[in-house]
Amino acid sequence: MRILSSPCRATQLSLFQSRPTTPQWEQLPWEVRQQTIRLLARMLSEQSERELASRSTQEAGDE
């Protein structure tokens, strides 16, 4: 049996890498913040409309 005098060293991969940093709200450009607010408001409005429509169909089915 042959024994290696200098075995190759394996490198261990990092299992837990640091999370990428996310931009702070105040650091975003004004236009990006305004567009984000508009999109969030639109999403909330559409969600509430879906919930109201769902409730009205449930109430109609109960009668």
C-alpha positions in Angstrom: 0.0 0.0 0.0 1.3 3.4 -0.9 1.0 6.3 1.5 1.0 9.8 0.2 3.5 12.1 1.9 1.5 15.3 1.2 -2.2 14.8 0.8 -4.2 17.4 -1.0 -6.1 19.6 1.4 -9.8 20.0 0.6 -11.4 23.3 1.1 -14.5 23.4 3.2 -17.4 25.4 1.8 -19.1 27.9 4.0 -22.6 26.6 4.9 -23.8 29.9 6.3 -22.9 32.8 4.1 -23.7 36.3 5.3 -27.0 37.7 4.0 -26.8 40.4 1.4 -27.6 43.8 2.8 -30.9 45.4 1.8 -31.2 49.1 1.1 -32.7 51.2 3.8 -36.0 52.9 2.9 -34.5 56.4 3.5 -31.6 55.6 1.1 -33.9 54.7 -1.8 -34.5 57.5 -4.4 -37.7 59.5 -3.9 -39.2 58.2 -7.2 -38.7 54.6 -6.1 -40.4 55.2 -2.7 -43.4 56.9 -4.3 -43.8 54.1 -6.8 -43.5 51.5 -4.1 -46.2 53.3 -2.0 -48.5 53.5 -5.0 -48.1 49.8 -5.7 -48.6 48.8 -2.1 -51.8 50.9 -2.0 -53.0 49.2 -5.2 -52.3 45.7 -3.8 -54.2 46.5 -0.6 -57.1 47.9 -2.5 -57.3 44.9 -4.8 -57.0 42.5 -1.8 -59.9 44.2 0.0 -62.0 44.1 -3.1 -61.4 40.4 -3.4 -62.3 39.8 0.2 -65.5 41.8 -0.1 -66.5 39.9 -3.3 -65.8 36.6 -1.5 -67.9 37.6 1.5 -70.8 38.7 -0.7 -70.8 35.3 -2.6 -70.6 33.4 0.7 -73.6 35.4 2.1 -75.6 34.8 -1.1 -74.9 31.1 -0.8 -76.1 31.1 2.9 -79.6 32.3 1.9 
